[in-house]
């Protein structure tokens, strides 16, 4: 995922939080297994930025391809 695939945070209507929109993406699967969660990882800083649970478990095959639709993540404003 490139930086251009992530929109700048915008305000969520009616809240004090922010929303980040991610473009649809596609990538290679290296190991077979069931996928239940996702993570956005910053390789340059070696840190996890966002994690979440998928709506349903997905079985992935080794050497396959995964893809997602565009999705958004809400970020709660600090107190």
PDB file of N, CA, C and O in Angstrom:
ATOM      1  N   UNK A   1       0.851  -1.158   0.000  1.00  0.00           N
ATOM      2  CA  UNK A   1       0.000   0.000   0.000  1.00  0.00           C
ATOM      3  C   UNK A   1       0.900   1.225   0.000  1.00  0.00           C
ATOM      4  O   UNK A   1       1.860   1.302   0.768  1.00  0.00           O
ATOM      5  N   UNK A   2       0.592   2.161  -0.847  1.00  0.00           N
ATOM      6  CA  UNK A   2       1.353   3.404  -0.921  1.00  0.00           C
ATOM      7  C   UNK A   2       0.653   4.488  -0.114  1.00  0.00           C
ATOM      8  O   UNK A   2      -0.545   4.403   0.154  1.00  0.00           O
ATOM      9  N   UNK A   3       1.407   5.496   0.266  1.00  0.00           N
ATOM     10  CA  UNK A   3       0.834   6.616   1.008  1.00  0.00           C
ATOM     11  C   UNK A   3      -0.347   7.212   0.258  1.00  0.00           C
ATOM     12  O   UNK A   3      -1.312   7.654   0.881  1.00  0.00           O
ATOM     13  N   UNK A   4      -0.286   7.232  -1.063  1.00  0.00           N
ATOM     14  CA  UNK A   4      -1.379   7.798  -1.860  1.00  0.00           C
ATOM     15  C   UNK A   4      -2.663   6.976  -1.760  1.00  0.00           C
ATOM     16  O   UNK A   4      -3.721   7.450  -2.175  1.00  0.00           O
ATOM     17  N   UNK A   5      -2.596   5.753  -1.220  1.00  0.00           N
ATOM     18  CA  UNK A   5      -3.780   4.905  -1.044  1.00  0.00           C
ATOM     19  C   UNK A   5      -4.543   5.231   0.239  1.00  0.00           C
ATOM     20  O   UNK A   5      -5.594   4.648   0.504  1.00  0.00           O
ATOM     21  N   UNK A   6      -4.017   6.156   1.027  1.00  0.00           N
ATOM     22  CA  UNK A   6      -4.636   6.519   2.304  1.00  0.00           C
ATOM     23  C   UNK A   6      -5.010   7.990   2.253  1.00  0.00           C
ATOM     24  O   UNK A   6      -4.152   8.849   2.051  1.00  0.00           O
ATOM     25  N   UNK A   7      -6.288   8.277   2.438  1.00  0.00           N
ATOM     26  CA  UNK A   7      -6.741   9.666   2.413  1.00  0.00           C
ATOM     27  C   UNK A   7      -6.357  10.363   3.718  1.00  0.00           C
ATOM     28  O   UNK A   7      -6.214   9.713   4.754  1.00  0.00           O
ATOM     29  N   UNK A   8      -6.196  11.659   3.666  1.00  0.00           N
ATOM     30  CA  UNK A   8      -5.934  12.433   4.880  1.00  0.00           C
ATOM     31  C   UNK A   8      -7.131  12.307   5.816  1.00  0.00           C
ATOM     32  O   UNK A   8      -8.270  12.249   5.352  1.00  0.00           O
ATOM     33  N   UNK A   9      -6.891  12.264   7.123  1.00  0.00           N
ATOM     34  CA  UNK A   9      -8.013  12.150   8.055  1.00  0.00           C
ATOM     35  C   UNK A   9      -9.000  13.294   7.878  1.00  0.00           C
ATOM     36  O   UNK A   9      -8.609  14.437   7.639  1.00  0.00           O
ATOM     37  N   UNK A  10     -10.281  12.973   7.998  1.00  0.00           N
ATOM     38  CA  UNK A  10     -11.325  13.988   7.929  1.00  0.00           C
ATOM     39  C   UNK A  10     -12.240  13.825   9.130  1.00  0.00           C
ATOM     40  O   UNK A  10     -12.287  12.755   9.737  1.00  0.00           O
ATOM     41  N   UNK A  11     -12.968  14.881   9.478  1.00  0.00           N
ATOM     42  CA  UNK A  11     -13.874  14.812  10.615  1.00  0.00           C
ATOM     43  C   UNK A  11     -15.038  13.880  10.319  1.00  0.00           C
ATOM     44  O   UNK A  11     -15.545  13.843   9.198  1.00  0.00           O
ATOM     45  N   UNK A  12     -15.462  13.126  11.332  1.00  0.00           N
ATOM     46  CA  UNK A  12     -16.651  12.287  11.221  1.00  0.00           C
ATOM     47  C   UNK A  12     -17.836  13.159  11.628  1.00  0.00           C
ATOM     48  O   UNK A  12     -17.845  13.722  12.722  1.00  0.00           O
ATOM     49  N   UNK A  13     -18.806  13.269  10.779  1.00  0.00           N
ATOM     50  CA  UNK A  13     -19.965  14.125  11.036  1.00  0.00           C
ATOM     51  C   UNK A  13     -20.614  13.785  12.372  1.00  0.00           C
ATOM     52  O   UNK A  13     -20.900  12.621  12.653  1.00  0.00           O
ATOM     53  N   UNK A  14     -20.844  14.801  13.187  1.00  0.00           N
ATOM     54  CA  UNK A  14     -21.533  14.625  14.456  1.00  0.00           C
ATOM     55  C   UNK A  14     -20.685  14.123  15.600  1.00  0.00           C
ATOM     56  O   UNK A  14     -21.215  13.846  16.676  1.00  0.00           O
ATOM     57  N   UNK A  15     -19.375  13.997  15.403  1.00  0.00           N
ATOM     58  CA  UNK A  15     -18.497  13.524  16.479  1.00  0.00           C
ATOM     59  C   UNK A  15     -17.253  14.398  16.534  1.00  0.00           C
ATOM     60  O   UNK A  15     -17.072  15.300  15.716  1.00  0.00           O
ATOM     61  N   UNK A  16     -16.407  14.119  17.501  1.00  0.00           N
ATOM     62  CA  UNK A  16     -15.121  14.800  17.595  1.00  0.00           C
ATOM     63  C   UNK A  16     -13.999  13.944  17.035  1.00  0.00           C
ATOM     64  O   UNK A  16     -12.825  14.303  17.124  1.00  0.00           O
ATOM     65  N   UNK A  17     -14.367  12.815  16.459  1.00  0.00           N
ATOM     66  CA  UNK A  17     -13.366  11.896  15.936  1.00  0.00           C
ATOM     67  C   UNK A  17     -12.973  12.206  14.508  1.00  0.00           C
ATOM     68  O   UNK A  17     -13.475  13.146  13.892  1.00  0.00           O
ATOM     69  N   UNK A  18     -12.075  11.404  14.003  1.00  0.00           N
ATOM     70  CA  UNK A  18     -11.593  11.513  12.621  1.00  0.00           C
ATOM     71  C   UNK A  18     -11.829  10.180  11.926  1.00  0.00           C
ATOM     72  O   UNK A  18     -12.005   9.147  12.571  1.00  0.00           O
ATOM     73  N   UNK A  19     -11.829  10.225  10.602  1.00  0.00           N
ATOM     74  CA  UNK A  19     -11.997   9.028   9.802  1.00  0.00           C
ATOM     75  C   UNK A  19     -10.885   8.996   8.753  1.00  0.00           C
ATOM     76  O   UNK A  19     -10.585  10.008   8.120  1.00  0.00           O
ATOM     77  N   UNK A  20     -10.285   7.831   8.580  1.00  0.00           N
ATOM     78  CA  UNK A  20      -9.257   7.642   7.561  1.00  0.00           C
ATOM     79  C   UNK A  20      -9.801   6.644   6.552  1.00  0.00           C
ATOM     80  O   UNK A  20     -10.247   5.559   6.927  1.00  0.00           O
ATOM     81  N   UNK A  21      -9.766   7.009   5.260  1.00  0.00           N
ATOM     82  CA  UNK A  21     -10.281   6.144   4.200  1.00  0.00           C
ATOM     83  C   UNK A  21      -9.098   5.515   3.457  1.00  0.00           C
ATOM     84  O   UNK A  21      -8.167   6.205   3.040  1.00  0.00           O
ATOM     85  N   UNK A  22      -9.160   4.187   3.303  1.00  0.00           N
ATOM     86  CA  UNK A  22      -8.137   3.426   2.591  1.00  0.00           C
ATOM     87  C   UNK A  22      -8.697   2.997   1.240  1.00  0.00           C
ATOM     88  O   UNK A  22      -9.841   2.550   1.158  1.00  0.00           O
ATOM     89  N   UNK A  23      -7.909   3.128   0.188  1.00  0.00           N
ATOM     90  CA  UNK A  23      -8.322   2.683  -1.149  1.00  0.00           C
ATOM     91  C   UNK A  23      -8.377   1.168  -1.189  1.00  0.00           C
ATOM     92  O   UNK A  23      -7.800   0.497  -0.333  1.00  0.00           O
ATOM     93  N   UNK A  24      -9.078   0.621  -2.193  1.00  0.00           N
ATOM     94  CA  UNK A  24      -9.058  -0.831  -2.337  1.00  0.00           C
ATOM     95  C   UNK A  24      -7.630  -1.255  -2.640  1.00  0.00           C
ATOM     96  O   UNK A  24      -6.857  -0.491  -3.218  1.00  0.00           O
ATOM     97  N   UNK A  25      -7.285  -2.466  -2.250  1.00  0.00           N
ATOM     98  CA  UNK A  25      -5.908  -2.918  -2.444  1.00  0.00           C
ATOM     99  C   UNK A  25      -5.865  -4.394  -2.763  1.00  0.00           C
ATOM    100  O   UNK A  25      -6.855  -5.111  -2.616  1.00  0.00           O
ATOM    101  N   UNK A  26      -4.705  -4.834  -3.201  1.00  0.00           N
ATOM    102  CA  UNK A  26      -4.491  -6.219  -3.584  1.00  0.00           C
ATOM    103  C   UNK A  26      -3.058  -6.589  -3.224  1.00  0.00           C
ATOM    104  O   UNK A  26      -2.160  -5.751  -3.319  1.00  0.00           O
ATOM    105  N   UNK A  27      -2.832  -7.841  -2.810  1.00  0.00           N
ATOM    106  CA  UNK A  27      -1.488  -8.257  -2.449  1.00  0.00           C
ATOM    107  C   UNK A  27      -1.328  -9.767  -2.502  1.00  0.00           C
ATOM    108  O   UNK A  27      -2.299 -10.501  -2.682  1.00  0.00           O
ATOM    109  N   UNK A  28      -0.103 -10.216  -2.345  1.00  0.00           N
ATOM    110  CA  UNK A  28       0.223 -11.647  -2.404  1.00  0.00           C
ATOM    111  C   UNK A  28       0.073 -12.289  -1.031  1.00  0.00           C
ATOM    112  O   UNK A  28       0.336 -11.663  -0.005  1.00  0.00           O
ATOM    113  N   UNK A  29      -0.349 -13.539  -1.030  1.00  0.00           N
ATOM    114  CA  UNK A  29      -0.461 -14.340   0.192  1.00  0.00           C
ATOM    115  C   UNK A  29       0.726 -15.294   0.222  1.00  0.00           C
ATOM    116  O   UNK A  29       0.947 -16.036  -0.735  1.00  0.00           O
ATOM    117  N   UNK A  30       1.489 -15.282   1.307  1.00  0.00           N
ATOM    118  CA  UNK A  30       2.670 -16.149   1.382  1.00  0.00           C
ATOM    119  C   UNK A  30       2.400 -17.441   2.138  1.00  0.00           C
ATOM    120  O   UNK A  30       3.047 -18.451   1.861  1.00  0.00           O
ATOM    121  N   UNK A  31       1.463 -17.441   3.086  1.00  0.00           N
ATOM    122  CA  UNK A  31       1.195 -18.616   3.911  1.00  0.00           C
ATOM    123  C   UNK A  31      -0.304 -18.882   3.971  1.00  0.00           C
ATOM    124  O   UNK A  31      -1.089 -17.951   4.151  1.00  0.00           O
ATOM    125  N   UNK A  32      -0.708 -20.138   3.821  1.00  0.00           N
ATOM    126  CA  UNK A  32      -2.122 -20.504   3.882  1.00  0.00           C
ATOM    127  C   UNK A  32      -2.648 -20.378   5.302  1.00  0.00           C
ATOM    128  O   UNK A  32      -1.902 -20.563   6.263  1.00  0.00           O
ATOM    129  N   UNK A  33      -3.920 -20.067   5.434  1.00  0.00           N
ATOM    130  CA  UNK A  33      -4.537 -20.014   6.753  1.00  0.00           C
ATOM    131  C   UNK A  33      -5.809 -19.196   6.745  1.00  0.00           C
ATOM    132  O   UNK A  33      -6.205 -18.637   5.722  1.00  0.00           O
ATOM    133  N   UNK A  34      -6.446 -19.135   7.914  1.00  0.00           N
ATOM    134  CA  UNK A  34      -7.657 -18.349   8.085  1.00  0.00           C
ATOM    135  C   UNK A  34      -7.305 -16.941   8.549  1.00  0.00           C
ATOM    136  O   UNK A  34      -6.526 -16.767   9.486  1.00  0.00           O
ATOM    137  N   UNK A  35      -7.875 -15.951   7.899  1.00  0.00           N
ATOM    138  CA  UNK A  35      -7.620 -14.556   8.235  1.00  0.00           C
ATOM    139  C   UNK A  35      -8.811 -14.032   9.035  1.00  0.00           C
ATOM    140  O   UNK A  35      -9.954 -14.135   8.590  1.00  0.00           O
ATOM    141  N   UNK A  36      -8.544 -13.471  10.217  1.00  0.00           N
ATOM    142  CA  UNK A  36      -9.616 -12.959  11.074  1.00  0.00           C
ATOM    143  C   UNK A  36      -9.460 -11.475  11.405  1.00  0.00           C
ATOM    144  O   UNK A  36     -10.428 -10.818  11.790  1.00  0.00           O
ATOM    145  N   UNK A  37      -8.238 -10.944  11.256  1.00  0.00           N
ATOM    146  CA  UNK A  37      -7.952  -9.557  11.617  1.00  0.00           C
ATOM    147  C   UNK A  37      -7.078  -8.902  10.544  1.00  0.00           C
ATOM    148  O   UNK A  37      -6.516  -9.585   9.688  1.00  0.00           O
ATOM    149  N   UNK A  38      -6.974  -7.592  10.602  1.00  0.00           N
ATOM    150  CA  UNK A  38      -6.079  -6.867   9.706  1.00  0.00           C
ATOM    151  C   UNK A  38      -5.226  -5.910  10.525  1.00  0.00           C
ATOM    152  O   UNK A  38      -5.566  -5.577  11.660  1.00  0.00           O
ATOM    153  N   UNK A  39      -4.121  -5.473   9.942  1.00  0.00           N
ATOM    154  CA  UNK A  39      -3.257  -4.490  10.577  1.00  0.00           C
ATOM    155  C   UNK A  39      -2.661  -3.593   9.505  1.00  0.00           C
ATOM    156  O   UNK A  39      -2.347  -4.054   8.408  1.00  0.00           O
ATOM    157  N   UNK A  40      -2.507  -2.327   9.817  1.00  0.00           N
ATOM    158  CA  UNK A  40      -1.792  -1.394   8.961  1.00  0.00           C
ATOM    159  C   UNK A  40      -0.466  -1.146   9.657  1.00  0.00           C
ATOM    160  O   UNK A  40      -0.424  -0.637  10.777  1.00  0.00           O
ATOM    161  N   UNK A  41       0.609  -1.508   8.985  1.00  0.00           N
ATOM    162  CA  UNK A  41       1.949  -1.502   9.560  1.00  0.00           C
ATOM    163  C   UNK A  41       2.828  -0.536   8.793  1.00  0.00           C
ATOM    164  O   UNK A  41       2.886  -0.583   7.565  1.00  0.00           O
ATOM    165  N   UNK A  42       3.503   0.327   9.501  1.00  0.00           N
ATOM    166  CA  UNK A  42       4.432   1.279   8.889  1.00  0.00           C
ATOM    167  C   UNK A  42       5.828   0.655   8.865  1.00  0.00           C
ATOM    168  O   UNK A  42       6.458   0.498   9.911  1.00  0.00           O
ATOM    169  N   UNK A  43       6.303   0.306   7.686  1.00  0.00           N
ATOM    170  CA  UNK A  43       7.592  -0.382   7.600  1.00  0.00           C
ATOM    171  C   UNK A  43       8.763   0.539   7.919  1.00  0.00           C
ATOM    172  O   UNK A  43       9.756   0.095   8.495  1.00  0.00           O
ATOM    173  N   UNK A  44       8.660   1.818   7.553  1.00  0.00           N
ATOM    174  CA  UNK A  44       9.789   2.720   7.809  1.00  0.00           C
ATOM    175  C   UNK A  44       9.992   2.972   9.298  1.00  0.00           C
ATOM    176  O   UNK A  44      11.122   3.173   9.744  1.00  0.00           O
ATOM    177  N   UNK A  45       8.915   2.964  10.063  1.00  0.00           N
ATOM    178  CA  UNK A  45       9.021   3.191  11.507  1.00  0.00           C
ATOM    179  C   UNK A  45       8.867   1.927  12.318  1.00  0.00           C
ATOM    180  O   UNK A  45       8.946   1.956  13.546  1.00  0.00           O
ATOM    181  N   UNK A  46       8.644   0.807  11.633  1.00  0.00           N
ATOM    182  CA  UNK A  46       8.455  -0.500  12.278  1.00  0.00           C
ATOM    183  C   UNK A  46       7.422  -0.446  13.393  1.00  0.00           C
ATOM    184  O   UNK A  46       7.688  -0.840  14.528  1.00  0.00           O
ATOM    185  N   UNK A  47       6.226   0.054  13.044  1.00  0.00           N
ATOM    186  CA  UNK A  47       5.178   0.105  14.066  1.00  0.00           C
ATOM    187  C   UNK A  47       3.803  -0.161  13.461  1.00  0.00           C
ATOM    188  O   UNK A  47       3.545   0.142  12.296  1.00  0.00           O
ATOM    189  N   UNK A  48       2.931  -0.735  14.284  1.00  0.00           N
ATOM    190  CA  UNK A  48       1.561  -1.007  13.894  1.00  0.00           C
ATOM    191  C   UNK A  48       0.744   0.259  14.147  1.00  0.00           C
ATOM    192  O   UNK A  48       0.779   0.820  15.242  1.00  0.00           O
ATOM    193  N   UNK A  49       0.011   0.705  13.127  1.00  0.00           N
ATOM    194  CA  UNK A  49      -0.769   1.935  13.236  1.00  0.00           C
ATOM    195  C   UNK A  49      -2.231   1.670  13.573  1.00  0.00           C
ATOM    196  O   UNK A  49      -2.815   2.361  14.408  1.00  0.00           O
ATOM    197  N   UNK A  50      -2.825   0.666  12.921  1.00  0.00           N
ATOM    198  CA  UNK A  50      -4.243   0.358  13.117  1.00  0.00           C
ATOM    199  C   UNK A  50      -4.423  -1.150  13.030  1.00  0.00           C
ATOM    200  O   UNK A  50      -3.789  -1.811  12.208  1.00  0.00           O
ATOM    201  N   UNK A  51      -5.291  -1.692  13.880  1.00  0.00           N
ATOM    202  CA  UNK A  51      -5.677  -3.098  13.778  1.00  0.00           C
ATOM    203  C   UNK A  51      -7.193  -3.186  13.881  1.00  0.00           C
ATOM    204  O   UNK A  51      -7.843  -2.270  14.384  1.00  0.00           O
ATOM    205  N   UNK A  52      -7.741  -4.273  13.410  1.00  0.00           N
ATOM    206  CA  UNK A  52      -9.180  -4.470  13.510  1.00  0.00           C
ATOM    207  C   UNK A  52      -9.562  -5.890  13.160  1.00  0.00           C
ATOM    208  O   UNK A  52      -8.766  -6.653  12.612  1.00  0.00           O
ATOM    209  N   UNK A  53     -10.797  -6.231  13.487  1.00  0.00           N
ATOM    210  CA  UNK A  53     -11.329  -7.558  13.193  1.00  0.00           C
ATOM    211  C   UNK A  53     -12.127  -7.496  11.895  1.00  0.00           C
ATOM    212  O   UNK A  53     -12.890  -6.555  11.675  1.00  0.00           O
ATOM    213  N   UNK A  54     -11.952  -8.501  11.035  1.00  0.00           N
ATOM    214  CA  UNK A  54     -12.717  -8.585   9.796  1.00  0.00           C
ATOM    215  C   UNK A  54     -14.157  -8.983  10.112  1.00  0.00           C
ATOM    216  O   UNK A  54     -14.413  -9.587  11.153  1.00  0.00           O
ATOM    217  N   UNK A  55     -15.082  -8.660   9.244  1.00  0.00           N
ATOM    218  CA  UNK A  55     -16.488  -9.010   9.452  1.00  0.00           C
ATOM    219  C   UNK A  55     -16.707 -10.514   9.422  1.00  0.00           C
ATOM    220  O   UNK A  55     -17.611 -11.021  10.087  1.00  0.00           O
ATOM    221  N   UNK A  56     -15.895 -11.229   8.662  1.00  0.00           N
ATOM    222  CA  UNK A  56     -15.997 -12.684   8.615  1.00  0.00           C
ATOM    223  C   UNK A  56     -14.611 -13.277   8.366  1.00  0.00           C
ATOM    224  O   UNK A  56     -13.738 -12.626   7.793  1.00  0.00           O
ATOM    225  N   UNK A  57     -14.426 -14.505   8.802  1.00  0.00           N
ATOM    226  CA  UNK A  57     -13.160 -15.212   8.593  1.00  0.00           C
ATOM    227  C   UNK A  57     -13.020 -15.585   7.116  1.00  0.00           C
ATOM    228  O   UNK A  57     -13.982 -16.018   6.481  1.00  0.00           O
ATOM    229  N   UNK A  58     -11.821 -15.415   6.584  1.00  0.00           N
ATOM    230  CA  UNK A  58     -11.545 -15.739   5.188  1.00  0.00           C
ATOM    231  C   UNK A  58     -10.404 -16.738   5.132  1.00  0.00           C
ATOM    232  O   UNK A  58      -9.378 -16.544   5.783  1.00  0.00           O
ATOM    233  N   UNK A  59     -10.572 -17.814   4.354  1.00  0.00           N
ATOM    234  CA  UNK A  59      -9.524 -18.804   4.187  1.00  0.00           C
ATOM    235  C   UNK A  59      -8.655 -18.398   3.006  1.00  0.00           C
ATOM    236  O   UNK A  59      -9.170 -18.168   1.912  1.00  0.00           O
ATOM    237  N   UNK A  60      -7.348 -18.307   3.211  1.00  0.00           N
ATOM    238  CA  UNK A  60      -6.407 -17.919   2.163  1.00  0.00           C
ATOM    239  C   UNK A  60      -5.496 -19.089   1.817  1.00  0.00           C
ATOM    240  O   UNK A  60      -5.074 -19.839   2.697  1.00  0.00           O
ATOM    241  N   UNK A  61      -5.192 -19.240   0.519  1.00  0.00           N
ATOM    242  CA  UNK A  61      -4.275 -20.267   0.033  1.00  0.00           C
ATOM    243  C   UNK A  61      -2.895 -19.665  -0.165  1.00  0.00           C
ATOM    244  O   UNK A  61      -2.765 -18.512  -0.576  1.00  0.00           O
ATOM    245  N   UNK A  62      -1.861 -20.455   0.129  1.00  0.00           N
ATOM    246  CA  UNK A  62      -0.489 -20.001  -0.119  1.00  0.00           C
ATOM    247  C   UNK A  62      -0.330 -19.671  -1.593  1.00  0.00           C
ATOM    248  O   UNK A  62      -0.903 -20.341  -2.452  1.00  0.00           O
ATOM    249  N   UNK A  63       0.443 -18.645  -1.882  1.00  0.00           N
ATOM    250  CA  UNK A  63       0.704 -18.176  -3.246  1.00  0.00           C
ATOM    251  C   UNK A  63      -0.555 -17.625  -3.931  1.00  0.00           C
ATOM    252  O   UNK A  63      -0.586 -17.474  -5.152  1.00  0.00           O
ATOM    253  N   UNK A  64      -1.578 -17.329  -3.146  1.00  0.00           N
ATOM    254  CA  UNK A  64      -2.794 -16.736  -3.690  1.00  0.00           C
ATOM    255  C   UNK A  64      -2.716 -15.219  -3.663  1.00  0.00           C
ATOM    256  O   UNK A  64      -1.656 -14.642  -3.422  1.00  0.00           O
ATOM    257  N   UNK A  65      -3.841 -14.587  -3.909  1.00  0.00           N
ATOM    258  CA  UNK A  65      -3.932 -13.134  -3.925  1.00  0.00           C
ATOM    259  C   UNK A  65      -5.093 -12.713  -3.029  1.00  0.00           C
ATOM    260  O   UNK A  65      -6.167 -13.314  -3.080  1.00  0.00           O
ATOM    261  N   UNK A  66      -4.885 -11.690  -2.213  1.00  0.00           N
ATOM    262  CA  UNK A  66      -5.980 -11.148  -1.424  1.00  0.00           C
ATOM    263  C   UNK A  66      -6.345  -9.792  -2.008  1.00  0.00           C
ATOM    264  O   UNK A  66      -5.526  -9.144  -2.660  1.00  0.00           O
ATOM    265  N   UNK A  67      -7.574  -9.371  -1.770  1.00  0.00           N
ATOM    266  CA  UNK A  67      -7.994  -8.032  -2.194  1.00  0.00           C
ATOM    267  C   UNK A  67      -9.023  -7.509  -1.217  1.00  0.00           C
ATOM    268  O   UNK A  67      -9.724  -8.283  -0.564  1.00  0.00           O
ATOM    269  N   UNK A  68      -9.112  -6.207  -1.118  1.00  0.00           N
ATOM    270  CA  UNK A  68     -10.106  -5.556  -0.268  1.00  0.00           C
ATOM    271  C   UNK A  68     -10.811  -4.478  -1.061  1.00  0.00           C
ATOM    272  O   UNK A  68     -10.291  -3.966  -2.052  1.00  0.00           O
ATOM    273  N   UNK A  69     -11.987  -4.149  -0.612  1.00  0.00           N
ATOM    274  CA  UNK A  69     -12.691  -2.980  -1.107  1.00  0.00           C
ATOM    275  C   UNK A  69     -12.147  -1.784  -0.342  1.00  0.00           C
ATOM    276  O   UNK A  69     -11.414  -1.951   0.633  1.00  0.00           O
ATOM    277  N   UNK A  70     -12.494  -0.595  -0.770  1.00  0.00           N
ATOM    278  CA  UNK A  70     -12.151   0.603  -0.009  1.00  0.00           C
ATOM    279  C   UNK A  70     -12.823   0.491   1.368  1.00  0.00           C
ATOM    280  O   UNK A  70     -13.955   0.017   1.466  1.00  0.00           O
ATOM    281  N   UNK A  71     -12.141   0.920   2.415  1.00  0.00           N
ATOM    282  CA  UNK A  71     -12.743   0.882   3.749  1.00  0.00           C
ATOM    283  C   UNK A  71     -12.268   2.082   4.558  1.00  0.00           C
ATOM    284  O   UNK A  71     -11.261   2.712   4.235  1.00  0.00           O
ATOM    285  N   UNK A  72     -13.010   2.381   5.605  1.00  0.00           N
ATOM    286  CA  UNK A  72     -12.633   3.506   6.467  1.00  0.00           C
ATOM    287  C   UNK A  72     -12.495   3.039   7.901  1.00  0.00           C
ATOM    288  O   UNK A  72     -13.115   2.061   8.318  1.00  0.00           O
ATOM    289  N   UNK A  73     -11.673   3.755   8.645  1.00  0.00           N
ATOM    290  CA  UNK A  73     -11.436   3.462  10.055  1.00  0.00           C
ATOM    291  C   UNK A  73     -11.681   4.737  10.824  1.00  0.00           C
ATOM    292  O   UNK A  73     -11.113   5.782  10.508  1.00  0.00           O
ATOM    293  N   UNK A  74     -12.542   4.652  11.853  1.00  0.00           N
ATOM    294  CA  UNK A  74     -12.806   5.807  12.697  1.00  0.00           C
ATOM    295  C   UNK A  74     -11.805   5.885  13.826  1.00  0.00           C
ATOM    296  O   UNK A  74     -11.468   4.871  14.436  1.00  0.00           O
ATOM    297  N   UNK A  75     -11.330   7.074  14.104  1.00  0.00           N
ATOM    298  CA  UNK A  75     -10.367   7.313  15.180  1.00  0.00           C
ATOM    299  C   UNK A  75     -11.016   8.233  16.200  1.00  0.00           C
ATOM    300  O   UNK A  75     -11.455   9.330  15.855  1.00  0.00           O
ATOM    301  N   UNK A  76     -11.080   7.802  17.442  1.00  0.00           N
ATOM    302  CA  UNK A  76     -11.702   8.591  18.494  1.00  0.00           C
ATOM    303  C   UNK A  76     -10.776   9.725  18.894  1.00  0.00           C
ATOM    304  O   UNK A  76      -9.569   9.535  19.046  1.00  0.00           O
ATOM    305  N   UNK A  77     -11.354  10.902  19.061  1.00  0.00           N
ATOM    306  CA  UNK A  77     -10.557  12.067  19.478  1.00  0.00           C
ATOM    307  C   UNK A  77     -10.111  11.874  20.925  1.00  0.00           C
ATOM    308  O   UNK A  77     -10.868  11.342  21.736  1.00  0.00           O
ATOM    309  N   UNK A  78      -8.892  12.298  21.258  1.00  0.00           N
ATOM    310  CA  UNK A  78      -8.428  12.171  22.635  1.00  0.00           C
ATOM    311  C   UNK A  78      -9.202  13.095  23.562  1.00  0.00           C
ATOM    312  O   UNK A  78      -9.691  14.142  23.139  1.00  0.00           O
ATOM    313  N   UNK A  79      -9.313  12.708  24.819  1.00  0.00           N
ATOM    314  CA  UNK A  79      -9.995  13.551  25.828  1.00  0.00           C
ATOM    315  C   UNK A  79      -9.167  14.748  26.192  1.00  0.00           C
ATOM    316  O   UNK A  79      -9.583  15.559  27.019  1.00  0.00           O
TER     317      UNK A  79
END
